[in-house]
Amino acid sequence: MSKKEKLLLKIQRHPKDFTWSELTRLLKTLGYEPRKKGKTGGARRQFIHPTAPPINLHKPHPQNTLKRYVIDDILEILEKEGMI
């Protein structure tokens, strides 16, 4: 099983310990690239895909784990785009 498949299985289980770094790795394997923002970008992050709409997220802090609703939103977007 590839790392991509493992991350997809993990996020689909709605874990309480899915981290920001795991999410960025997963999105990169699906063709998304983080968009660079200037100094005023704050905690907002955007991931760009060549054919799919961008994904806008708030980077979690001070903890590094994602909230349940963020995982739900990501899964909904990826399912809608046919990536999972």
N, CA, C and O atoms as a GROMACS GRO file, in nm:
protein
  336
    1MET      N    1   0.085  -0.118   0.000
    1MET     CA    2   0.000   0.000   0.000
    1MET      C    3   0.090   0.124   0.000
    1MET      O    4   0.183   0.134   0.079
    2SER      N    5   0.060   0.217  -0.088
    2SER     CA    6   0.142   0.338  -0.100
    2SER      C    7   0.112   0.436   0.014
    2SER      O    8   0.012   0.423   0.084
    3LYS      N    9   0.199   0.534   0.029
    3LYS     CA   10   0.178   0.637   0.132
    3LYS      C   11   0.050   0.715   0.103
    3LYS      O   12  -0.023   0.752   0.195
    4LYS      N   13   0.024   0.741  -0.026
    4LYS     CA   14  -0.098   0.812  -0.066
    4LYS      C   15  -0.221   0.734  -0.021
    4LYS      O   16  -0.313   0.791   0.037
    5GLU      N   17  -0.221   0.604  -0.048
    5GLU     CA   18  -0.336   0.521  -0.009
    5GLU      C   19  -0.354   0.517   0.142
    5GLU      O   20  -0.467   0.520   0.191
    6LYS      N   21  -0.242   0.511   0.215
    6LYS     CA   22  -0.250   0.509   0.361
    6LYS      C   23  -0.309   0.638   0.415
    6LYS      O   24  -0.391   0.637   0.506
    7LEU      N   25  -0.265   0.752   0.358
    7LEU     CA   26  -0.319   0.881   0.402
    7LEU      C   27  -0.467   0.894   0.368
    7LEU      O   28  -0.545   0.946   0.447
    8LEU      N   29  -0.506   0.846   0.249
    8LEU     CA   30  -0.648   0.851   0.211
    8LEU      C   31  -0.733   0.767   0.305
    8LEU      O   32  -0.840   0.811   0.348
    9LEU      N   33  -0.686   0.646   0.337
    9LEU     CA   34  -0.760   0.562   0.430
    9LEU      C   35  -0.771   0.627   0.567
    9LEU      O   36  -0.876   0.622   0.632
   10LYS      N   37  -0.661   0.688   0.612
   10LYS     CA   38  -0.661   0.750   0.744
   10LYS      C   39  -0.760   0.867   0.751
   10LYS      O   40  -0.838   0.876   0.845
   11ILE      N   41  -0.757   0.956   0.651
   11ILE     CA   42  -0.846   1.072   0.657
   11ILE      C   43  -0.992   1.031   0.642
   11ILE      O   44  -1.080   1.096   0.697
   12GLN      N   45  -1.018   0.924   0.569
   12GLN     CA   46  -1.156   0.878   0.552
   12GLN      C   47  -1.214   0.819   0.680
   12GLN      O   48  -1.336   0.804   0.691
   13ARG      N   49  -1.128   0.786   0.776
   13ARG     CA   50  -1.174   0.736   0.906
   13ARG      C   51  -1.206   0.850   1.003
   13ARG      O   52  -1.248   0.825   1.116
   14HIS      N   53  -1.186   0.975   0.959
   14HIS     CA   54  -1.211   1.094   1.041
   14HIS      C   55  -1.135   1.089   1.174
   14HIS      O   56  -1.196   1.100   1.280
   15PRO      N   57  -1.003   1.072   1.168
   15PRO     CA   58  -0.927   1.061   1.293
   15PRO      C   59  -0.918   1.194   1.367
   15PRO      O   60  -0.933   1.301   1.308
   16LYS      N   61  -0.895   1.185   1.496
   16LYS     CA   62  -0.878   1.306   1.576
   16LYS      C   63  -0.734   1.355   1.575
   16LYS      O   64  -0.704   1.462   1.628
   17ASP      N   65  -0.645   1.276   1.514
   17ASP     CA   66  -0.503   1.311   1.516
   17ASP      C   67  -0.445   1.333   1.376
   17ASP      O   68  -0.324   1.317   1.357
   18PHE      N   69  -0.527   1.370   1.277
   18PHE     CA   70  -0.477   1.396   1.142
   18PHE      C   71  -0.411   1.534   1.142
   18PHE      O   72  -0.475   1.634   1.176
   19THR      N   73  -0.284   1.538   1.105
   19THR     CA   74  -0.206   1.660   1.119
   19THR      C   75  -0.204   1.743   0.990
   19THR      O   76  -0.238   1.694   0.882
   20TRP      N   77  -0.163   1.868   1.005
   20TRP     CA   78  -0.150   1.959   0.892
   20TRP      C   79  -0.048   1.906   0.791
   20TRP      O   80  -0.071   1.913   0.670
   21SER      N   81   0.063   1.852   0.840
   21SER     CA   82   0.167   1.801   0.749
   21SER      C   83   0.116   1.680   0.672
   21SER      O   84   0.151   1.663   0.555
   22GLU      N   85   0.035   1.596   0.735
   22GLU     CA   86  -0.025   1.482   0.663
   22GLU      C   87  -0.119   1.533   0.554
   22GLU      O   88  -0.121   1.480   0.443
   23LEU      N   89  -0.196   1.636   0.585
   23LEU     CA   90  -0.288   1.691   0.486
   23LEU      C   91  -0.212   1.750   0.368
   23LEU      O   92  -0.249   1.727   0.253
   24THR      N   93  -0.107   1.825   0.394
   24THR     CA   94  -0.032   1.885   0.283
   24THR      C   95   0.034   1.777   0.197
   24THR      O   96   0.039   1.791   0.075
   25ARG      N   97   0.084   1.670   0.259
   25ARG     CA   98   0.141   1.559   0.181
   25ARG      C   99   0.034   1.494   0.095
   25ARG      O  100   0.058   1.464  -0.022
   26LEU      N  101  -0.084   1.472   0.152
   26LEU     CA  102  -0.193   1.410   0.077
   26LEU      C  103  -0.234   1.497  -0.041
   26LEU      O  104  -0.247   1.448  -0.153
   27LEU      N  105  -0.253   1.626  -0.016
   27LEU     CA  106  -0.295   1.715  -0.125
   27LEU      C  107  -0.189   1.723  -0.234
   27LEU      O  108  -0.224   1.732  -0.352
   28LYS      N  109  -0.063   1.720  -0.198
   28LYS     CA  110   0.044   1.721  -0.299
   28LYS      C  111   0.039   1.595  -0.384
   28LYS      O  112   0.060   1.603  -0.505
   29THR      N  113   0.011   1.480  -0.324
   29THR     CA  114   0.003   1.357  -0.403
   29THR      C  115  -0.117   1.358  -0.497
   29THR      O  116  -0.119   1.286  -0.596
   30LEU      N  117  -0.217   1.440  -0.466
   30LEU     CA  118  -0.336   1.451  -0.551
   30LEU      C  119  -0.322   1.563  -0.654
   30LEU      O  120  -0.416   1.589  -0.729
   31GLY      N  121  -0.207   1.628  -0.659
   31GLY     CA  122  -0.182   1.730  -0.760
   31GLY      C  123  -0.198   1.873  -0.714
   31GLY      O  124  -0.185   1.964  -0.796
   32TYR      N  125  -0.227   1.895  -0.588
   32TYR     CA  126  -0.241   2.031  -0.534
   32TYR      C  127  -0.105   2.085  -0.495
   32TYR      O  128  -0.018   2.010  -0.451
   33GLU      N  129  -0.087   2.213  -0.510
   33GLU     CA  130   0.034   2.282  -0.467
   33GLU      C  131  -0.005   2.398  -0.376
   33GLU      O  132  -0.100   2.470  -0.405
   34PRO      N  133   0.070   2.415  -0.266
   34PRO     CA  134   0.039   2.530  -0.179
   34PRO      C  135   0.072   2.660  -0.251
   34PRO      O  136   0.175   2.671  -0.318
   35ARG      N  137  -0.014   2.756  -0.237
   35ARG     CA  138   0.008   2.887  -0.298
   35ARG      C  139   0.082   2.975  -0.199
   35ARG      O  140   0.044   2.985  -0.082
   36LYS      N  141   0.184   3.038  -0.246
   36LYS     CA  142   0.263   3.125  -0.161
   36LYS      C  143   0.189   3.257  -0.140
   36LYS      O  144   0.143   3.320  -0.235
   37LYS      N  145   0.179   3.296  -0.015
   37LYS     CA  146   0.117   3.424   0.019
   37LYS      C  147   0.224   3.516   0.075
   37LYS      O  148   0.330   3.471   0.118
   38GLY      N  149   0.194   3.642   0.075
   38GLY     CA  150   0.289   3.740   0.128
   38GLY      C  151   0.292   3.740   0.279
   38GLY      O  152   0.240   3.648   0.342
   39LYS      N  153   0.352   3.840   0.336
   39LYS     CA  154   0.365   3.851   0.481
   39LYS      C  155   0.230   3.862   0.550
   39LYS      O  156   0.217   3.824   0.667
   40THR      N  157   0.128   3.912   0.481
   40THR     CA  158  -0.002   3.935   0.544
   40THR      C  159  -0.097   3.818   0.528
   40THR      O  160  -0.216   3.831   0.557
   41GLY      N  161  -0.048   3.704   0.483
   41GLY     CA  162  -0.133   3.587   0.461
   41GLY      C  163  -0.191   3.529   0.589
   41GLY      O  164  -0.298   3.468   0.586
   42GLY      N  165  -0.123   3.547   0.700
   42GLY     CA  166  -0.171   3.494   0.826
   42GLY      C  167  -0.178   3.343   0.824
   42GLY      O  168  -0.092   3.277   0.766
   43ALA      N  169  -0.282   3.288   0.887
   43ALA     CA  170  -0.297   3.143   0.896
   43ALA      C  171  -0.375   3.085   0.778
   43ALA      O  172  -0.390   2.963   0.769
   44ARG      N  173  -0.425   3.169   0.690
   44ARG     CA  174  -0.500   3.119   0.574
   44ARG      C  175  -0.404   3.060   0.473
   44ARG      O  176  -0.301   3.119   0.440
   45ARG      N  177  -0.440   2.941   0.423
   45ARG     CA  178  -0.359   2.873   0.323
   45ARG      C  179  -0.449   2.835   0.206
   45ARG      O  180  -0.567   2.806   0.222
   46GLN      N  181  -0.389   2.836   0.087
   46GLN     CA  182  -0.462   2.800  -0.033
   46GLN      C  183  -0.382   2.694  -0.108
   46GLN      O  184  -0.260   2.705  -0.121
   47PHE      N  185  -0.453   2.593  -0.158
   47PHE     CA  186  -0.392   2.488  -0.237
   47PHE      C  187  -0.454   2.494  -0.376
   47PHE      O  188  -0.576   2.493  -0.391
   48ILE      N  189  -0.367   2.499  -0.477
   48ILE     CA  190  -0.410   2.516  -0.615
   48ILE      C  191  -0.390   2.384  -0.691
   48ILE      O  192  -0.288   2.317  -0.675
   49HIS      N  193  -0.488   2.350  -0.774
   49HIS     CA  194  -0.482   2.232  -0.860
   49HIS      C  195  -0.500   2.278  -1.004
   49HIS      O  196  -0.576   2.372  -1.028
   50PRO      N  197  -0.434   2.215  -1.100
   50PRO     CA  198  -0.445   2.260  -1.240
   50PRO      C  199  -0.587   2.253  -1.297
   50PRO      O  200  -0.624   2.335  -1.380
   51THR      N  201  -0.667   2.156  -1.252
   51THR     CA  202  -0.801   2.140  -1.310
   51THR      C  203  -0.915   2.154  -1.209
   51THR      O  204  -1.030   2.174  -1.249
   52ALA      N  205  -0.885   2.144  -1.082
   52ALA     CA  206  -0.989   2.150  -0.978
   52ALA      C  207  -0.990   2.289  -0.914
   52ALA      O  208  -0.890   2.361  -0.921
   53PRO      N  209  -1.101   2.325  -0.850
   53PRO     CA  210  -1.106   2.454  -0.780
   53PRO      C  211  -1.006   2.456  -0.664
   53PRO      O  212  -0.971   2.350  -0.611
   54PRO      N  213  -0.960   2.574  -0.625
   54PRO     CA  214  -0.865   2.582  -0.513
   54PRO      C  215  -0.930   2.544  -0.380
   54PRO      O  216  -1.052   2.555  -0.363
   55ILE      N  217  -0.847   2.499  -0.289
   55ILE     CA  218  -0.893   2.465  -0.154
   55ILE      C  219  -0.836   2.571  -0.060
   55ILE      O  220  -0.715   2.592  -0.055
   56ASN      N  221  -0.924   2.638   0.014
   56ASN     CA  222  -0.884   2.741   0.110
   56ASN      C  223  -0.905   2.686   0.251
   56ASN      O  224  -1.013   2.638   0.285
   57LEU      N  225  -0.800   2.696   0.332
   57LEU     CA  226  -0.803   2.642   0.468
   57LEU      C  227  -0.738   2.738   0.566
   57LEU      O  228  -0.664   2.828   0.529
   58HIS      N  229  -0.769   2.716   0.691
   58HIS     CA  230  -0.705   2.787   0.800
   58HIS      C  231  -0.608   2.689   0.865
   58HIS      O  232  -0.649   2.584   0.914
   59LYS      N  233  -0.480   2.723   0.866
   59LYS     CA  234  -0.380   2.635   0.926
   59LYS      C  235  -0.401   2.632   1.077
   59LYS      O  236  -0.407   2.737   1.141
   60PRO      N  237  -0.414   2.511   1.134
   60PRO     CA  238  -0.440   2.503   1.278
   60PRO      C  239  -0.321   2.548   1.361
   60PRO      O  240  -0.205   2.524   1.326
   61HIS      N  241  -0.352   2.615   1.471
   61HIS     CA  242  -0.249   2.656   1.566
   61HIS      C  243  -0.315   2.684   1.699
   61HIS      O  244  -0.432   2.724   1.697
   62PRO      N  245  -0.256   2.667   1.809
   62PRO     CA  246  -0.119   2.622   1.829
   62PRO      C  247  -0.102   2.471   1.807
   62PRO      O  248   0.010   2.426   1.783
   63GLN      N  249  -0.210   2.392   1.814
   63GLN     CA  250  -0.197   2.250   1.786
   63GLN      C  251  -0.183   2.231   1.635
   63GLN      O  252  -0.217   2.320   1.556
   64ASN      N  253  -0.134   2.114   1.597
   64ASN     CA  254  -0.111   2.086   1.456
   64ASN      C  255  -0.217   1.993   1.399
   64ASN      O  256  -0.207   1.953   1.282
   65THR      N  257  -0.318   1.956   1.478
   65THR     CA  258  -0.419   1.862   1.430
   65THR      C  259  -0.540   1.936   1.372
   65THR      O  260  -0.576   2.045   1.416
   66LEU      N  261  -0.600   1.872   1.272
   66LEU     CA  262  -0.715   1.932   1.205
   66LEU      C  263  -0.844   1.907   1.281
   66LEU      O  264  -0.861   1.802   1.343
   67LYS      N  265  -0.934   2.002   1.275
   67LYS     CA  266  -1.066   1.986   1.335
   67LYS      C  267  -1.150   1.893   1.247
   67LYS      O  268  -1.124   1.877   1.128
   68ARG      N  269  -1.250   1.833   1.307
   68ARG     CA  270  -1.336   1.738   1.236
   68ARG      C  271  -1.404   1.803   1.115
   68ARG      O  272  -1.412   1.741   1.009
   69TYR      N  273  -1.452   1.926   1.129
   69TYR     CA  274  -1.523   1.990   1.018
   69TYR      C  275  -1.430   2.018   0.900
   69TYR      O  276  -1.475   2.020   0.785
   70VAL      N  277  -1.302   2.040   0.927
   70VAL     CA  278  -1.205   2.062   0.818
   70VAL      C  279  -1.187   1.932   0.740
   70VAL      O  280  -1.184   1.933   0.617
   71ILE      N  281  -1.173   1.822   0.811
   71ILE     CA  282  -1.161   1.691   0.746
   71ILE      C  283  -1.285   1.663   0.662
   71ILE      O  284  -1.274   1.617   0.548
   72ASP      N  285  -1.402   1.691   0.717
   72ASP     CA  286  -1.527   1.671   0.641
   72ASP      C  287  -1.529   1.756   0.515
   72ASP      O  288  -1.569   1.707   0.408
   73ASP      N  289  -1.488   1.881   0.525
   73ASP     CA  290  -1.485   1.971   0.409
   73ASP      C  291  -1.388   1.920   0.302
   73ASP      O  292  -1.421   1.920   0.184
   74ILE      N  293  -1.270   1.876   0.344
   74ILE     CA  294  -1.170   1.825   0.250
   74ILE      C  295  -1.224   1.702   0.178
   74ILE      O  296  -1.214   1.691   0.056
   75LEU      N  297  -1.281   1.609   0.253
   75LEU     CA  298  -1.335   1.488   0.192
   75LEU      C  299  -1.447   1.520   0.094
   75LEU      O  300  -1.456   1.459  -0.013
   76GLU      N  301  -1.531   1.615   0.129
   76GLU     CA  302  -1.640   1.654   0.039
   76GLU      C  303  -1.585   1.711  -0.092
   76GLU      O  304  -1.634   1.677  -0.200
   77ILE      N  305  -1.486   1.796  -0.083
   77ILE     CA  306  -1.425   1.856  -0.204
   77ILE      C  307  -1.360   1.748  -0.289
   77ILE      O  308  -1.380   1.745  -0.411
   78LEU      N  309  -1.283   1.658  -0.227
   78LEU     CA  310  -1.213   1.556  -0.303
   78LEU      C  311  -1.310   1.457  -0.368
   78LEU      O  312  -1.286   1.411  -0.479
   79GLU      N  313  -1.418   1.426  -0.298
   79GLU     CA  314  -1.521   1.337  -0.357
   79GLU      C  315  -1.591   1.406  -0.473
   79GLU      O  316  -1.614   1.344  -0.576
   80LYS      N  317  -1.624   1.531  -0.456
   80LYS     CA  318  -1.693   1.608  -0.561
   80LYS      C  319  -1.609   1.616  -0.688
   80LYS      O  320  -1.662   1.610  -0.799
   81GLU      N  321  -1.477   1.628  -0.670
   81GLU     CA  322  -1.385   1.638  -0.785
   81GLU      C  323  -1.344   1.501  -0.839
   81GLU      O  324  -1.269   1.493  -0.936
   82GLY      N  325  -1.393   1.394  -0.778
   82GLY     CA  326  -1.362   1.259  -0.824
   82GLY      C  327  -1.220   1.212  -0.796
   82GLY      O  328  -1.167   1.125  -0.865
   83MET      N  329  -1.159   1.270  -0.693
   83MET     CA  330  -1.021   1.233  -0.660
   83MET      C  331  -1.015   1.118  -0.560
   83MET      O  332  -0.910   1.054  -0.544
   84ILE      N  333  -1.127   1.091  -0.494
   84ILE     CA  334  -1.132   0.975  -0.404
   84ILE      C  335  -1.263   0.901  -0.425
   84ILE      O  336  -1.288   0.800  -0.360
   0.00000   0.00000   0.00000
